[in-house]
Amino acid sequence: MPSFRFDHYELLPESRRLVRDGADVVVGLRVFDLIVYLIEHRDRAVGRDELISAVWGRTEAGDALLAQAVLKARRTFGDDGNAQHHIRTVTRFGYQWVADTRMLDAPSVPVSDTAREDDARGAAPPPAARMSRRPIAAAAALVLALGVLVALFAQRDGLSSKAPAPPAAVASTTKPVAGLVLVVPTRVQGNTGDDGWMRLGVMSLLAQALRDLPGHAVVPDETALAAIAQSGPDDLARLRAETGATIVITSEAVRSGDGWSLGATLFGADGNTQMVGSRSTDAVSAGGALARDVRQLLADGEGHEEAEPLPPDVVALRARMRAAILEGQNGRALALYDAAPADAAAAPALILLRSEALIQLGRADDAAAALQAFIEQANAAPATRWLGPAWSALGDCELARGRPAIAEAHFRRSLELLGSSGDRRAAGLAWRGLGIAQVVRNDLDDAEQSYLHARVELESTGDRLVLARITDGLGYIATRRGRMADALLSYEQAASMAAAFGANETELGSRLNIAQAHEFLLHHAVALERMRELLPRLRGLDYPALHRFGMVAYAGMLAESGAFGAAREVLAGLDAEAGAGAVDDAVVDVRLDEAQVLLAIGDIAAGLRRAEAVRNGLGHDGAADLRLETAAVLLQLHLQADDAAADALGADAALWQPANALAPSRVHALVARARWQARRGDDAAAAAAFTQAFELAQAFATPVILRDAAVPYAQFLLSHGDADGARRTASVLGPYAEHDFASALLLARVAAQVGDPALARSWFARAHGLAGERWSAGIAAEAAAAGSAPAGPA
């Protein structure tokens, strides 16, 4: 297959590589396919439908997916919507590749070997004090941090999943909800340059007109788009089954002469069909008239009027901004707002839309400033229905800024204002935001209640995407409490819910949590198997934060399996991606997890750099667990480096007693400090800290935390001649030693110390089988002394 050269780039379709000046450029799967198709057909413009069909394999994937893919393709080459040096928009039609391009018979860059996915072996590091990755805190990075940003506004999954699709999911059946309305995108005929905004904008106009209609609720636009992307727009029975809607509204827009003719069809729960239509020279006017007629139709002629009708110019701008946001064109939405007249720009509906776009662009500070100004102004006026959503959006901003206490106060204020509004979706999102803030602050009981309140409110609105995330969040709460069976059940349920909608990122996040849960149970082989099943999707994921989280988790699982060389390769690949310009999500900070992996594989200097960077970025309102975990990791690294910084860190008593930290973080902190005290010769203090850590771990009852406390404590007891105490401590690891190297090695050493050579030989042999690159000359000598002499790597 030929390759293509343009500018400083070379595209190799056969090996799926894009190379710039000899270095690989990271490109999402669908974005890569789009670039290839446009280049292969560069002699002509490619229509939208043709391009969607070629890249996604189905025409109903929609303009939203296409617009996001084109935007990301342009950004790959330094273009945007204004600078179109590579991909040009052909008004009212589609796109064309316009960069000067040469076709090469053979690639000029070498084809690299495929990276190994199994346990690649490398040189073993120097023996290192073993401490597991912070598993509980790692789960928080995904469930909470991604929940803070990705799901603040729940449209991303249905619109931007660029990873290879998972196996086709069995359509879920949702209990029908009386009065729940599903509005599908508008079919636009006329091949106009506006068909993108019309398709989603008119849909949004219709949905918005019905949101406060008594006796009815509307499936959120984002959930509707996700369901349609999965099922297609014409399978009404399946759409009803997936969303719980009893009423489905379809619409069509046709350019007729110098005007627009719009029509809507209502498919009722009783099987009846009703139709309304409108016509105007202006598409927005026609859409607004159609929305009013649809509202009257559903109101059964009772004359229910919209609570606060918006001026026509605000209606028009809101429809266009909403369409842009649904397409992932947040910059376009901001440009539309900035160009609006001052009176229109002051409308609360537009201020909230602008804040939504700002948050999705990572500009939480700008969004917060705009919302605070609006709230101050609105507080001086009569009560407005926009204040509740505004306070909730401000809470989202504070979560993104890492200030959960302030966020909690904002969500509570939002719920006070929304209490009598009847806006169940807004209330549900505020309850969920409150739950996230409470989880970050370790208020797990209240967080669980907030999530359950959110679930009750959202069940009636058809917001299945957010419900999947709430279910995942409940799994995380169970994880934090050490209830791993409950956690696995919730994660599996959330993954199934998300898969039914084709919500790839939400499903992938839940499946990552499933793999992590098996790691917490010390099911290393199962965790690694689950993780490897996700690797093709992770590697093709066009979402840097989730991609990096997943790959760091994979590196940790490799390290837990003794595959140090493979773990190094994974981390090196992530460093190369970052060097090539990959963008990290500031909230999803996995540097401490990386530091844990680096500690495990013996790369102490790199681990210190990661952990120090995390400590330097901790704010005063940071989570207690993260502060304590960071201190523990740093102390372990400094102890391994045998430098003076360990003493300064260990002696800072205030650092080791943060309020409100949960058991896993406290266990890791106590163990780290006990090791430091033992090194200083303060055996009494070390024994007390080890004992406290072990008792906490036993009460928490999660295997990985129990191991992290029992192994170093028993080693300490062995080194001080207390073989009986070591045996009692190590006995709790018996159920896990068949599958966990550290547990098996400890039992072997205890058996050797108490004079049971047969048992020692058995456990040394088991440890050897689990060791991977951890089987050192020193361990081999111990095994030989016990009468079992495996000398080389496992």
ROBALUM-969654 format. One record per atom (N, C-alpha, C): x, y, z. Coordinates in steps of 0.2 Angstrom, whole numbers, plus 5000, padded with zeros to 4 digits. Atoms other than C-alpha are relative to their C-alpha. Layout:
<recs>
XYZ
...
</recs>
This chain:
<recs>
500449945000
500050005000
500450065000
499649945000
500750174996
500050045006
500049954995
501250305008
499950074997
500149935002
500950495007
500450055003
499649954997
502050645010
499750074999
500249935001
501550825013
500350045006
499749964995
502350965022
500649965004
499550044996
503450885036
499749935002
500350064998
502350735037
500049954995
500150055005
502250565030
499549955003
500650044998
500650455031
500149934998
499950075002
500850265031
499449965002
500750034998
499050195030
500149925002
500050074999
499650015030
500249985008
499850014993
500550025047
499750055005
500449954996
499350165053
500450045004
499549964997
500750285057
499950074996
499949935002
500850475055
500650025003
499349984997
502650535056
500150074998
499849935001
503250715057
500850005002
499349995000
505150745054
500349945004
499750064997
505450565059
499749975007
500350014994
504450565075
499249984999
500750025000
502750475077
499650055003
500549954997
501250585080
499449965002
500650044997
499850515091
499450034997
500649985003
498250515081
499449955002
500550054999
496550435086
499849964994
500250055006
495850295076
499650034995
500449975005
494450385068
500250064996
499749955003
495350535065
500549984995
499550035005
496750435056
499649984994
500450025006
495450355045
499750054996
500349955003
494650515041
500650044996
499549985003
496350585036
500249964994
499850055006
496750435025
499550014995
500650005005
495050445016
500150064996
500049945004
495250625012
500650014996
499450005004
497050605006
499949964994
500150055006
496550454995
499550034995
500549975005
495150564987
500150075000
499849935000
496050724987
499950044993
500149975006
495650754969
499350035000
500749975000
493850804974
499850015007
500349994994
492750864988
499649945002
500350064997
492050724999
499450025004
500649984996
490250745005
500049975007
500150024993
489750735023
499849935001
500350075000
488750575021
500549954998
499550055003
490050485011
500649995005
499450004995
491450535024
499849965006
500350044994
490350475039
500049934998
500150075002
489950315030
500749964999
499350035000
491850285026
500349995006
499750014994
492450315043
499749965005
500350034995
491150255054
499649944998
500350065002
490350125043
499250015000
500849995000
488550205045
499950074999
500249935001
487750365039
499750035006
500349964994
486850395055
500450015006
499649984995
488350415065
500050085001
500249934999
488050605062
500550055000
499649945001
488750775060
500450015006
499649994994
489350785078
500649965000
499450045000
490550645077
500550034994
499649985005
491150705060
500350075001
499849944998
491350885066
500650005005
499450014995
492450835081
500649974996
499450045003
493550715070
500350054995
499749955005
493850855057
500450055004
499749964996
494250975071
500749975003
499450034997
495550855079
500549994994
499550015005
496250815062
500450074998
499749935002
496551005058
500550015006
499549984994
497351025076
500649964999
499450045001
498550885072
500550034996
499549975005
499250985058
500150085001
499949934998
499151155067
499550054997
500549965003
497551215058
499450005005
500650004996
495851265065
499550024995
500649995005
494151315057
500250064996
499849955004
494951475051
500649994995
499450025004
496651415045
499949934997
500250065003
496251275033
500549984994
499450015005
497951235025
500049924998
500050075001
497551045025
499349974998
500750025001
495651015026
499650064999
500449945001
494551145018
499349985000
500850014999
492651155022
499750024993
500449985006
491651155006
499350015002
500649984998
490151255010
499449964997
500650035002
488451165009
500249934997
499950075003
489350995005
500449965004
499550054996
490850925015
500750035000
499349984999
492750935015
500449974994
499550025005
494250925004
500750005002
499350004998
496050885007
500450054995
499749955005
497051034999
500750015001
499249995000
498851015005
500349964995
499650035005
500150974992
500249945002
499950064998
500350794993
500349954995
499750055005
501450664985
499949935002
500150074998
501150474984
500749974999
499450045000
502650364988
499949934999
500150075001
502850184982
500149965006
499850044994
503650134998
500250065005
499849954995
503850225015
500750015001
499349984999
505350325018
500349995007
499850014993
505350295037
499949935002
500050074998
505750125045
499349985003
500650024997
504250025050
500249975007
499850024994
504449995069
499649935002
500350064998
504149825077
499450025005
500649994995
502449815086
500249995007
499850004993
502649845104
499749935003
500350064997
502449685114
499550025006
500549994995
500949675125
500149955006
499950054994
501549525136
500550025004
499549984995
502849515149
500750004997
499349995003
504349585140
500550005006
499650004995
505849555150
500650054999
499449955000
507249685155
500449985006
499650014995
508649695166
499750025007
500349994994
508149675184
500350065004
499849944996
508249835195
500449985006
499750024994
509249845211
499449985005
500550024996
508249765225
499750065003
500349944998
506949895231
499549985005
500550014995
505849905246
499350004996
500650015004
504149845239
499450045004
500749974997
502549955242
499650004994
500550005006
501049935231
499850064997
500349945002
500350065220
499450025004
500649984995
499050165229
499449994996
500650035004
497550065222
499450045001
500749974999
496150155231
500150074997
499949935003
496850335226
500050004993
500050005007
497150275209
499349994997
500650015002
495350225207
499650075000
500349934999
494850405213
500250044994
499849965006
495850475198
499549994995
500550015006
494650395186
499350025002
500749994998
492950395195
499950075001
500149934998
493150565202
500250054995
499849955004
494250665192
499750004993
500350015007
493550605175
499350025001
500749984999
491850625183
499950085001
500049934999
492250805187
500050044993
500049975006
492750855170
499649974994
500450035006
492050735157
499350005001
500750004999
490350725165
499750065003
500449934998
490050905170
499450014996
500549995004
489050915155
500049934996
499950075002
488650735149
499949994993
500150025007
488750745131
500649974997
499450025004
490550685127
500049934998
499950075002
490350505127
499649984993
500450025006
488950495114
500350034993
499849965006
489950615102
500749994998
499350005001
491750585104
500449945001
499750064999
492150405105
500449984994
499650025006
493650375093
500349945001
499750064999
494250215100
499749954996
500350065004
493950045091
499349995004
500650014997
492150005095
500049935004
500050074997
491849865108
499549964997
500550045003
490849715103
499350025001
500749985000
489049745099
499749985006
500450014994
488049765115
499349984999
500750025001
486449685117
499650065003
500449944999
485149825117
499749995007
500350014993
484649865135
499250025000
500749994999
482749875140
499950045006
500149964995
482350025150
499250005002
500749994998
480650035160
499750064997
500349945003
479550155150
499850055006
500249954995
479250315159
499550054997
500649975002
477550395157
500250084999
499949935002
477650565148
500750024998
499349995002
479550545144
500050014992
500049985007
479850625127
500849994997
499350005003
481350585115
499950044993
500049965006
481750715102
500649984996
499450025004
482850645087
500250064996
499749955005
483950755076
499550014994
500449985006
483050845062
500449984994
499850015007
483250785044
500050064996
499949945003
483850925034
500149994992
499950005007
483550935015
500150074997
499849945003
484351065004
500750014999
499350005001
486151035006
500350075001
499849934999
486451205014
500650005005
499549994995
487951265024
499850005007
500350004993
486851275039
499749935002
500450064998
486251095039
500349975007
499850034993
487451055054
499750035006
500449984995
486651175065
499349995000
500750015000
484951145059
499849935003
500150074998
485050955062
500050005008
500050004992
485450985081
499750065003
500349944997
484851155083
499350005001
500750015000
483051125078
499849955005
500150054995
483150965089
500050035007
500049964993
483651075104
499550045001
500649955000
482351205100
499449965003
500650044998
480951065101
500149975007
499950034993
481750985117
499950055005
500049944995
481951155126
499350025001
500649985000
480151195122
499549965005
500450054997
479551045131
500249995007
499750024994
480651035146
499650025007
500449984994
479451135158
499349984999
500750025001
477851055151
499849955006
500250044994
476850985166
499849934997
500150075001
476750795166
500549974995
499550035005
478250775153
500750025003
499349994999
480050765154
500349984993
499650015007
481350765139
500649965001
499350035000
482750645136
500550054998
499549955001
484350755137
500349994993
499750005007
485050795120
500649954999
499450045000
486650705124
499849935000
500250074999
485850545129
499649984993
500450015006
484650555114
500549994994
499650015005
486150575102
500449935001
499750064999
487050425110
499649944998
500550055002
485550315108
499949994993
500150005007
485350365090
500649984997
499450035003
487150335086
500149935001
500050084999
486950155093
499549974996
500650045003
485250115086
499850034993
500349975006
484950235071
499450045002
500549964999
483650365070
499349974998
500750025003
482250255062
499749945004
500250064997
482150105074
499750035007
500449974994
480850185086
499949965006
500150044994
480550035096
500649995004
499450014996
482350005100
500250075004
499949944997
482550195104
499650015007
500449994994
481050185116
500349955005
499750054995
481850025124
500650025004
499449984997
483450105127
500050065004
500149944997
482850275133
499550005005
500650004996
481250235142
499550054998
500549955003
480350365131
499449974998
500650035002
478550335128
499750044994
500249965006
478350475115
500750024996
499549985004
479550505101
499850054994
500249945005
479650665090
500650004995
499649995005
480450665073
499850064996
500149945004
480650815062
500450014994
499749995006
481150875045
500050074998
499949935003
481751035037
500150004993
500050005007
481551075019
500150074997
499949935003
482251225010
499550004994
500549995006
480851284998
500050074998
500049935003
481151434987
500550045005
499649964996
481851574998
499849995008
500250014993
481151495014
500149935003
499950074997
481051345025
499349975002
500650044998
479651215028
500249955005
499850044995
479751125044
499449965002
500550044998
478750975050
500249955006
499850054994
478650865066
499549955000
500550064999
477850695069
500149985007
500050034993
477350635086
499849935000
500250074999
477350455089
499849985007
500350014993
476250425105
500149935003
499950064996
476350295118
499449954998
500550045002
474650235112
500049984992
499950025007
475250205094
499750054995
500349955005
474350365087
500650044998
499549955003
475350485076
499750074998
500249935001
475150675075
500550044997
499549965003
475950795064
499850085000
500049935000
476250985064
500550034995
499549975005
477151105052
500050075001
499949925000
477751285050
500450014994
499649985005
478551385037
500250085001
499849934999
479551545037
500650014995
499449995004
480951635027
500649995004
499450014996
482051615042
499949935004
500150064997
482451445049
499950005007
500150004993
482551495067
499250015002
500749984999
480851575066
499549944999
500450065001
480151415058
500149955005
499950044995
480951315071
499650025006
500349984994
480251415085
499249995000
500850015001
478451415078
499949925000
500150075000
478651225076
500049975007
500050024993
479151205094
499450025004
500749984997
477651305100
499549964998
500550055002
476551195090
500049935003
499950074996
477251035097
499850015007
500149994993
477151105114
499250005001
500750004999
475251145112
499749934998
500350065002
474950975104
500149955006
499950044995
475750885119
499650025007
500449974995
474751005131
499349985000
500750025001
473150935124
499550065000
500449945001
472551115120
499950035007
500149974993
472651165139
500450075000
499749945000
473651315134
500650015005
499449994996
475251285145
500550044996
499549965003
476451425141
500649995003
499450014997
478251415143
500150055005
500049964994
478751485160
500350074998
499749945002
479951625153
500250004993
499850005007
479851645134
500650054999
499449965001
481451705127
499950044994
500149965006
481651845114
500349964994
499850045006
481851785096
500750004999
499350005001
483651835095
500449965005
499750044995
484051745111
499949924998
500250075002
483151585104
500449984994
499650025006
484151595088
500749995002
499350014998
485851615096
500049945004
500050064996
485451485109
500049934996
500150065005
484951355095
500749994997
499350005003
486651395086
500549985005
499450024995
487751385102
499949935002
500250074997
486851225108
500249954994
499850055005
487151145091
500849995000
499350005000
488951195091
500349965006
499750044994
489251125109
499949934999
500250075001
488350965104
500549974995
499550035005
489550945089
500750005003
499349994997
491050975101
500450064998
499749945003
491351145093
499950065005
500149964994
491551235110
500350074998
499749935002
492651375102
499550044995
500549975004
491351405089
499450035004
500549974996
490051425102
500250065004
499849944997
491051555111
500150064995
500049955005
491351645095
499350034998
500749985001
489451655092
499850045006
500249964995
489251725109
500350075000
499649935000
490651855108
499750054994
500249965005
489851915092
499350035001
500749984999
488151935099
499950075003
500149934997
487352105104
500050005007
499950004992
487552155122
499349985003
500750024997
485652135126
499949925000
500150075001
485651955119
500549965005
499450034997
487351915127
499850005008
500249994993
486551965144
499549955002
500550054999
485251825143
500349945004
499850054996
485451695157
500149944996
499950065004
485251555145
500649994996
499450005004
486651605134
500750015005
499450004996
487851645149
500149935003
499950074998
487551465155
500349964995
499750045006
487951395138
500750024999
499349975001
489551505137
500449965006
499650034995
490051435154
500149934999
499950075002
489751255148
500649994995
499550015005
490851285133
500750015003
499349984997
492251365144
500249945004
499850054996
492251225156
500349944996
499850055004
492351095142
500750024997
499449985003
493851195135
500550005006
499549994995
494751185152
500150075003
499949934998
494451365156
499550015006
500549994994
493551345173
500150065004
500049944997
494251505180
499650054996
500449955004
493451605166
499349995001
500750014999
491851515168
499750025007
500149984993
491851545187
499950075000
500149935000
492051725184
499450034997
500649985003
490651745172
499449985004
500650024996
489451645183
500050045006
500049954994
489951745199
499750064998
500349935002
489551905190
499349994998
500850015001
487851835184
499649995006
500350014994
487451775201
499950065004
500049944996
487851935209
499450054997
500549965003
486752025197
499349985001
500650034999
485351905198
499750005007
500250004993
485351905217
499650075001
500349934998
484852095216
499350014996
500650005004
483352055204
499549955003
500550054998
481751955207
500349934999
499850075000
481951765209
500049984993
500050035007
482451685192
500249935000
500050075000
482351505187
500749984998
499450025003
484151515180
500550005006
499549994994
484951545198
500249935002
499950074997
484851355203
500649974995
499550035004
485751295187
500750045000
499449975000
487051435188
500449985006
499650034994
487551385206
500349934999
499850075002
487651205200
500650014996
499450005004
488851255186
500650035003
499549974996
489851365198
500349945004
499750064996
490051205209
500449964995
499650045005
490651115193
500750034999
499449975001
491951245191
500549995006
499650004994
492551235209
500349925000
499750075000
492751045207
500649994995
499550005005
493751065191
500650045003
499449964997
494851195201
500349975006
499750044994
495151065215
499850035007
500349974994
494051155228
499449975002
500750044999
492751025234
499650035006
500449974995
492251115250
499650064997
500449945003
491751275240
499549974996
500550035005
490951165227
499449975004
500550034997
489951075240
499550055002
500449944998
489251245247
499650024994
500449975006
488751295229
499549954998
500550045002
487851135225
499450005005
500650004995
486851145241
499650064999
500449945002
486351325236
499649994994
500450025006
485851255219
499449965002
500650044998
484751125227
499550045004
500549964997
483951255238
499550034995
500349965005
483451355223
499649964996
500350055004
482951205213
499449965003
500450044997
481851135226
499350004998
500749995002
480151205220
500050014992
500049985007
480651225202
499749944995
500250055005
480151055195
500549974995
499550025005
481751035185
500449955003
499750064997
482150865190
500749984997
499350025003
483650845178
500550055003
499649954997
484451005185
500149985007
499950024993
484150945203
500449935000
499650065000
484850775198
500850014999
499349985002
486450845191
500350045006
499749974994
486650955207
500149955005
499850054995
486450805218
500649964999
499450045002
487750715208
500650045002
499449954999
488950865209
500150005008
499950004993
488650865228
500349945002
499750064998
489050685229
500749994998
499350005002
490650705220
500450045005
499649964995
491250845231
500049965007
500050044994
490750735246
500549955000
499550055000
491750595240
500750025000
499449985000
493250695237
500250025007
499849984993
493150755255
499949945005
500050064996
492950575261
499350005004
500650004997
491150605267
499649954996
500250055004
490650435260
499249995001
500750014999
488950415269
499650054997
500449955004
488250575263
500150004993
499950005007
489050555246
499549944997
500550065002
488050385244
499350035000
500749975000
486450475249
499950054994
500149955005
486750615237
500049964993
500150035006
487050495223
499349964999
500750045000
485450395227
499550064999
500449955001
484550565227
500050024992
499949995007
485250595210
499749954995
500350065004
484750425203
499250015000
500750005000
482950455209
499850064995
500249955005
482850625200
500149994993
499950015007
483650565184
499749954997
500350065003
482750405182
499450024996
500649985004
481250505176
500150044994
499949965005
482150605164
500449974994
499750035006
482950475153
500750014999
499349985000
484750535157
500449935001
499750074999
485450355155
500850015000
499350005000
487250415152
500250025007
499849974993
487350515169
499849945005
500250054996
486450365177
500649955000
499550045000
487850255171
500650025004
499449984996
489150365179
499850005007
500250004993
488150375195
500149935003
499950074998
488150185196
500849995001
499350014999
490050185193
500350045006
499849974994
490250315207
499849965006
500250044994
489250205219
500549945000
499550065000
490550065214
500650035003
499449974997
491950185219
499950015007
500149994992
491150225236
500149935003
499950074997
491050035239
500849985000
499250015000
492950025234
500350035006
499749964995
493350165246
499849975007
500250034994
492450065260
500349935001
499750064999
493349905256
499549944998
500550055002
491749815249
500149994993
499950015007
492449745233
499549964996
500650045004
491049625229
499550054998
500549955002
489849775229
500350044994
499749965005
491049875219
500049974993
499950045006
491349745206
499350004996
500750015002
489449725204
499850074997
500249945002
489149915202
500450024993
499649985006
490649935189
499749964994
500350045005
489949785179
499350034997
500649975002
488249865179
500150074996
499949945003
488850035174
500349994993
499750015006
489949965160
499449974995
500650025004
488349875153
499650054998
500449955002
487350025154
500350054995
499649965005
488650125145
500149974993
499950045006
488949995132
499450004996
500750015003
487049985128
499950074996
500049935004
487250175122
500650014996
499549995004
488850155114
500550065003
499749954996
489550275127
500749975002
499450045000
491350215124
500450025006
499549974995
492350325136
499749985007
500250024993
491150295151
500049925001
500050075000
491050105147
500849985002
499350024999
492950095146
500350025007
499849984993
493150195162
499849955005
500350054996
492050065171
500449945000
499650065000
493049925164
500750005002
499449994997
494649995169
499949995008
500150014993
493950005187
499949935002
500150074999
493449825185
500749965001
499350035000
495249775181
500450025007
499749984994
495849885196
499749965006
500350034994
494649805208
500349935000
499750065000
495349635203
500750005003
499449994997
497049705207
500050015008
500149994993
496449765224
499949935004
500250064997
495849585227
500749954999
499450035002
497649525222
499949944995
500150045006
496949435207
500450024994
499649975005
498449485197
499949984993
500150025007
498249375182
499350024997
500749985002
496349415181
500150074998
499949935001
496749595182
500450024993
499649995006
498049585168
499749984994
500450025006
496949485157
499550054998
500549955001
495549615159
500350064997
499749945003
496749755155
500249994993
499850015007
497449675140
499450004995
500550005004
495749655133
499850074998
500249935001
495549845134
500650044996
499549965003
497249885127
499950034993
500149975007
496749905108
499550065001
500549944999
495350025114
500450065003
499649954997
496550115125
500550044996
499549985005
497850135112
499750044994
500349965006
496650205099
499650065003
500549964997
495750315112
500350084999
499849935001
495750505107
499850045006
500249964993
495550565125
500649995004
499350014997
497350595132
499949985008
500050014992
496850595151
499849925001
500250074999
495850425150
500549954998
499450055003
497250345139
500550005005
499450004995
498650395151
499849975006
500250044994
497650335166
500049934999
500050085002
497350165158
500749974999
499350035002
499150145152
500450005006
499650004994
499850195169
499749945005
500350064997
498650065177
500349944997
499850065003
499249935165
500849995002
499350014998
501049975169
500149985007
500050024994
500649955187
499949925001
500250075000
499849785184
500649954997
499450045002
501449725174
500550005006
499550014994
502549775189
499749965005
500350054995
501349675201
500149934997
499950075003
501649525189
500849994999
499350015001
503549555189
500350014993
499849985007
503649615171
500250075000
499749934999
504749765175
500250034993
499849975007
505449785157
499450024996
500649985003
503649785150
499750065003
500249944997
503149915163
500450064998
499649945003
504650025158
499850024993
500249985007
504150015140
499450045000
500749965000
502350075144
500150075002
499949944998
502950215154
500450054995
499649965005
504250265141
499650024994
500449985005
502950265128
499650065002
500449944998
501850385138
500550065000
499649945000
503350495140
500250034993
499949985007
503650495121
499450044998
500649965003
501850545118
500050075003
500149934997
501950685131
500550054996
499549965003
503550745122
499850024993
500249995007
502650735105
499450055000
500549954999
501350855112
499449985002
500650034997
500050745120
499850055005
500249964995
498950845131
499749965006
500250044994
498650785149
499450055003
500549974997
497050825158
500250025007
499749984994
497550935173
499749975006
500450034995
496250855184
500249935001
499850075000
496750675180
500749995001
499350004999
498450675188
500249935002
499850074999
499250505187
500750005002
499350004999
500950565191
500249965007
499850044994
500950485209
499949934999
500050075001
500350325202
500649984996
499450015003
501850335190
500649995005
499550004996
502950365204
500049935004
500050074997
502350205213
500249954995
499850055005
502650105197
500850005000
499249995001
504450175196
500349985006
499750034994
504750135214
500049935000
500050085001
504249955211
500549974996
499550035005
505349935196
500750035002
499349984998
506850025205
500250064996
499749945003
506950185195
499850065005
500149964995
507050295210
500050074998
499949935002
507650455202
499450034997
500649985004
506150465190
499450005005
500650004995
504950415204
500050075004
500049944996
505550565215
499850064996
500249945004
505350685201
499250004999
500750005001
503550635198
499750015007
500349984993
503150635217
500150075002
499949934998
503950795220
499650054996
500549965004
502950875206
499350005003
500750004997
501350815214
500050045006
500049964994
501850885231
500050074999
500049925001
502251055224
499450024997
500749975003
500551065215
499449995005
500650014995
499551015231
499850075003
500349944997
498351155236
499849995007
500250004993
497751195254
499449965000
500750035000
496051125249
500149934997
500050065003
496750965242
499849945004
500350064996
496050795247
500549975005
499650024995
496750725263
500449944998
499750065002
497150555255
500550014996
499549995005
498150625241
500650035004
499449974996
499250735253
500349945004
499750064996
499550575264
500349954996
499750045005
499850465249
500650034997
499449975003
501050585242
500650005005
499550014995
502050595258
500349935001
499850074999
502050405260
500549984994
499650025006
502750385242
500750035000
499449965000
504050525244
500549975005
499650034995
504650445260
500349934998
499850065002
504750275253
500650014994
499549985005
505750345238
500750025003
499449974997
506950445249
500449945004
499750054996
507250295260
500449954995
499750045005
507650195244
500650034998
499449965003
508850335238
500550015006
499649994994
509550335256
500350075000
499849935000
509650525256
499850035006
500149964994
509550655270
499350025000
500749975000
507850715264
499549955003
500450054997
507050555271
499950035008
500049984993
507450625289
499550065001
500449944999
506650795286
499349984999
500750025002
505050715278
499749965006
500350044994
504850585292
499950035006
500049974994
505150705306
499450055000
500549955001
503750825300
499349975003
500550034997
502450765312
499350024998
500649975002
501050875306
499849974993
500150025006
501250805289
499649935000
500250074999
500750625295
499349995003
500650004996
499150675304
499550044997
500549965003
497950745291
499349985002
500750024998
496150755296
499649964994
500550035005
494850645287
500349954995
499750055005
496050525278
499749935001
500350064999
495350355275
500549945001
499550054998
496150185280
500549994995
499450025005
497150145264
500550055000
499549955000
498050305264
500450005007
499750014993
498350295283
500449945001
499550065000
499050125281
500650014997
499449995004
500250175268
500550055004
499649954997
500850325278
500349975006
499750034994
501050225294
500649954998
499550045002
502050095285
500650034998
499549965002
503150225277
500450035006
499749974994
503450305293
500449955005
499750054996
503750145302
500749984997
499450015003
505150105290
500550055001
499549954999
505950265292
500250005007
499950014993
505850245311
500549945001
499650064999
506650075310
500750014997
499349985003
508050145299
500450045005
499649954996
508450275312
500149965007
499950044994
508450135326
499550015005
500549994995
506850185335
499549954999
500450065001
506150015335
499450005004
500650004997
504850045348
499550044996
500549965004
504050185337
499849964994
500150045006
504250075322
499549955001
500550054999
503349935330
499350025002
500749974999
501950045336
499750024994
500349985006
501650115319
499949944995
500250065004
501749945310
499449975003
500550034997
500549875323
499350044998
500649955002
499350025320
499849994993
500150015007
499449995301
499749944999
500250075001
499149815302
499349995003
500750004998
497549835313
499550044996
500549965004
496849965302
499949964993
500150045006
497149855287
499649945001
500450064999
496349705295
499250025001
500649974999
494849815299
499750024993
500249985007
494749875281
499949944996
500250075003
494849695274
500150004993
499850005007
495449735257
500649974999
499450045000
496749605252
500650044998
499449975001
497949725244
500350055005
499849964994
497949845259
500349965005
499750054994
498149695271
500749984998
499350025002
499649635261
500550065001
499549944999
500449815261
500250015007
499849994993
500349815280
500349945003
499750064997
500749635284
500749984998
499350025002
502249605273
500650045003
499549974996
503349745280
500049995007
500050014993
502749715297
500349945002
499750064999
503149535297
500850004999
499349995001
504849575289
500450035006
499749964994
505249695303
500049955006
500050044994
504749565316
500549944999
499550055002
505849435307
500750025002
499349974999
507349555307
500150015008
499849994993
507149575326
499949935004
500050074996
507049385330
499349985002
500750024998
505149375333
499749964995
500350055005
504749225322
499349995001
500750024998
503149185331
499550064998
500449945002
502449365329
500050014992
500049995007
502949365311
499649944997
500550055003
502049195308
499350025001
500749984999
500449265316
499850054995
500249945005
500549425305
499949974993
500050035007
500949325289
499449954999
500550055001
499549205292
499450024996
500649975003
498249325286
500150004992
499950005008
499049315268
500049934997
500050075003
498849125266
499550004995
500550015006
497249145255
500350034994
499849975006
498249255243
500749984997
499350015001
499949185243
500149964993
500050045007
499549065228
500150044994
500149965006
499349215217
500450065001
499749944999
500349355225
500849995002
499350014998
502249355225
500350025007
499849974994
502549465240
499849965006
500250044995
501449355250
500349935001
499750065000
502149195245
500850005002
499349994997
503949255248
500050015007
500149994993
503449315265
499949935004
500150064996
502749145270
500649954999
499450055001
504349055263
500550025005
499549984995
505449165274
499849995007
500250014994
504349145289
500149925002
499950074999
504348955287
500749985001
499350014999
506248955285
500250025007
499849984993
506449055301
499749965006
500250044995
505348945311
500249935000
499750075001
506248785305
499549954997
500450045004
504948715293
500349994993
499750005007
506048675278
499549984994
500450035006
504748575268
499550064998
500449945002
503548725269
500350054997
499649955003
504848845266
500249994992
499950025007
505348745250
499450014995
500649995004
503548745244
499950074999
500249935002
503248935246
500650034996
499549975004
504948975239
499949984992
500150025007
504548875223
499450044998
500649965003
502848965222
500250074999
499849935001
503649135224
500450004994
499650005007
504949085210
499550004994
500550005006
503449045199
499750074999
500449945001
502649215202
500550064999
499649944999
504249325203
500150044994
499849975006
504649365185
500750035001
499449974999
506049495186
500250015007
499949984993
505949505205
500549955003
499650054997
506949345208
500750024999
499349985000
508649405213
500549955003
499550054998
510249325218
499949995008
500150004993
509849365236
499549955002
500650054998
508149275236
500249934998
499850075002
508949125226
500449975006
499650024994
510249115241
499649985006
500450024995
508849105253
499649944999
500350065002
507948975244
500449945000
499550055000
509548875242
500149985007
499950024993
509748885261
499549965003
500650044998
508048815263
499949934997
500050075003
508448665252
499650004993
500449995007
507548735236
500450054996
499549955003
508748815224
499950024993
500149975007
507948895208
500550065000
499549955000
509349005203
499950064995
500149945005
508749105188
499350035000
500749975001
507249205183
499549954999
500650055001
505549125184
499949994993
</recs>
